[in-house]
Amino acid sequence: MTNNGSRFETGERLIIGDQMRKARQMLAIAPSETAQHLGVSEAGLLAWEQERAAPTLTQLEALGGLYGRSLDYFLRHTPPAPDHIEFRSTSRLSFGSLSAQARLALARFDELCRAAFELEQLLGKHRPPPRPTPSELPAPQLARERRAALGLPDGPIRDLLDRLVGVGIRVFQLPVPGDAFSGFSYWHSDYGP
């Protein structure tokens, strides 16, 4: 097999069921909820995830919309999302405590990171190597060190987004429903910061 056309000729599955399961589980959506949303049986949905059956294109598009994923997400294996997400919020947050809409914003963010990474790979762009973050440092000390390294003042920073991008950090701005959090970040093992 040397090209995608041969996948059709050999009958190889194009849609990867594990990707469907992974996207659903990231959002903490029960199979029954997804099945009801799509108007299919739960057994039918699980058959898709186990690659014993395949959804129609219309069903796959609806699944992508529900999960915040583009269609190509379901056509190839992707690395798992990071285990740890740092939220900027007035209260202590965990992924499980977020609303479904807030979790969907995180899935869309992950999708943007994946797409940006793949585009950079296709274009042969090389990002500056990320700076290691010594996790053993207390947050205030780490913040002071990072500000000093970037020549930043202690107060508000006018061009923060440009500076972050300049040191190799991907920045995306997405609407977040309600007041779930004002921002978040994660370090992806494959996509980087």
C-alpha positions in Angstrom: 0.0 0.0 0.0 1.6 3.2 -1.1 -1.2 5.8 -1.2 -4.6 6.5 0.1 -6.3 5.3 -3.0 -5.1 1.8 -2.3 -6.8 1.9 1.0 -10.1 1.9 -0.9 -9.0 -0.9 -3.1 -8.1 -3.2 -0.3 -11.2 -2.4 1.8 -9.1 -1.0 4.7 -11.2 1.1 7.1 -10.8 4.8 6.7 -12.5 5.8 9.9 -10.7 4.9 13.1 -13.1 3.9 15.8 -10.6 4.5 18.6 -10.5 8.1 17.6 -14.3 8.3 18.0 -14.0 6.8 21.5 -11.1 9.0 22.5 -12.9 12.2 21.4 -16.1 11.1 23.3 -14.2 10.2 26.5 -12.2 13.5 26.4 -15.5 15.3 26.7 -16.8 12.9 29.3 -19.9 12.1 27.2 -21.6 8.8 27.8 -22.2 6.6 24.7 -26.0 6.9 25.4 -25.8 10.7 25.2 -23.9 10.6 21.9 -26.2 8.0 20.4 -29.3 10.0 21.4 -27.8 13.2 19.9 -27.1 11.4 16.6 -30.4 9.5 16.6 -28.7 6.1 16.6 -28.7 3.2 19.0 -26.0 3.0 21.7 -25.1 -0.4 20.3 -24.7 1.2 16.9 -22.4 3.9 18.3 -20.3 1.3 20.1 -20.0 -0.7 16.9 -18.5 2.3 15.2 -16.0 2.8 18.0 -15.1 -0.9 17.8 -14.9 -0.7 14.0 -17.6 -3.3 13.5 -19.7 -0.8 11.6 -19.1 2.7 10.1 -21.1 5.9 10.3 -22.4 7.7 7.2 -20.7 10.9 6.3 -23.6 12.9 7.7 -23.3 11.0 11.0 -19.5 11.5 11.1 -20.0 15.3 10.4 -22.5 15.4 13.3 -20.1 13.5 15.5 -17.3 16.0 14.7 -19.6 18.9 15.6 -20.6 17.3 18.9 -17.0 16.5 19.8 -15.4 19.7 18.4 -13.3 17.8 15.9 -12.7 18.1 12.2 -13.4 15.1 10.0 -9.8 14.3 9.5 -9.4 13.7 13.2 -11.3 10.4 12.7 -9.2 9.3 9.8 -5.8 8.8 11.5 -4.4 8.2 14.9 -3.6 11.2 17.0 -1.7 11.5 20.2 -3.7 11.7 23.4 -4.5 15.0 25.0 -2.2 16.0 27.9 -3.1 14.7 31.3 -2.6 18.0 33.0 -4.2 21.3 32.1 -3.5 24.6 33.9 -6.5 26.8 34.3 -6.6 30.5 35.0 -9.6 30.9 37.2 -10.7 32.4 40.5 -11.4 28.9 41.8 -9.6 25.6 41.7 -10.7 23.7 38.6 -10.4 20.2 37.4 -11.4 19.0 34.0 -14.2 16.9 35.4 -15.7 19.9 37.1 -16.1 21.8 33.8 -19.4 22.2 32.0 -19.9 20.3 28.7 -19.5 23.6 26.8 -16.2 24.4 28.6 -14.9 20.9 27.8 -15.9 21.4 24.2 -13.8 24.6 24.1 -10.8 22.5 25.3 -11.4 19.9 22.6 -11.5 22.7 20.0 -8.3 24.1 21.4 -6.7 20.6 21.1 -7.9 20.4 17.6 -6.4 23.8 16.7 -3.1 22.7 18.3 -3.1 19.5 16.2 -3.9 21.3 13.0 -1.2 24.0 13.6 1.4 21.3 14.4 0.5 19.3 11.2 0.6 22.4 9.1 4.0 23.4 10.5 5.2 19.8 9.7 4.0 20.0 6.1 5.6 23.4 5.6 8.9 22.3 7.1 8.7 25.0 9.8 10.8 24.5 12.9 9.6 26.1 16.1 12.1 27.5 18.6 12.8 24.8 21.2 10.6 25.3 24.2 12.2 26.4 27.4 12.0 23.7 30.1 9.7 24.5 33.0 11.1 23.4 36.3 7.9 22.3 38.0 9.6 22.1 41.4 9.7 25.9 41.6 6.9 27.8 43.4 4.7 29.6 40.9 5.6 33.2 42.1 9.3 32.4 41.7 8.8 30.8 38.4 6.8 33.8 37.2 9.6 36.2 38.3 12.2 34.1 36.5 10.2 33.9 33.3 9.5 37.6 33.3 13.2 38.4 33.9 14.3 36.0 31.1 11.9 37.7 28.6 12.7 41.2 29.9 9.1 41.8 31.0 7.9 44.2 33.7 6.1 43.1 36.8 2.8 44.8 35.7 0.5 44.1 32.8 2.1 43.3 29.5 0.8 45.0 26.3 2.1 42.6 23.7 2.0 39.4 25.7 0.5 37.2 22.8 3.2 38.3 20.4 5.9 37.6 22.9 4.6 34.1 23.7 4.4 33.2 20.0 7.9 34.6 19.6 9.3 32.1 22.1 7.6 29.2 20.4 4.3 29.0 22.3 1.1 28.5 20.3 -1.6 30.9 21.3 -5.3 30.6 20.3 -8.2 32.7 21.5 -11.5 30.9 21.7 -14.7 31.9 23.3 -15.3 30.1 26.7 -18.9 29.8 27.8 -19.9 31.6 31.0 -17.2 32.3 33.5 -15.8 28.7 33.6 -12.2 30.1 33.3 -10.4 33.0 31.7 -7.6 31.0 30.2 -5.8 27.7 30.2 -2.6 26.2 29.0 -1.0 22.8 28.6 2.2 21.2 27.4 1.5 18.6 24.8 4.1 15.8 24.5 3.8 15.9 20.7 2.6 19.4 19.8 4.7 21.3 22.5 3.5 24.4 24.4 
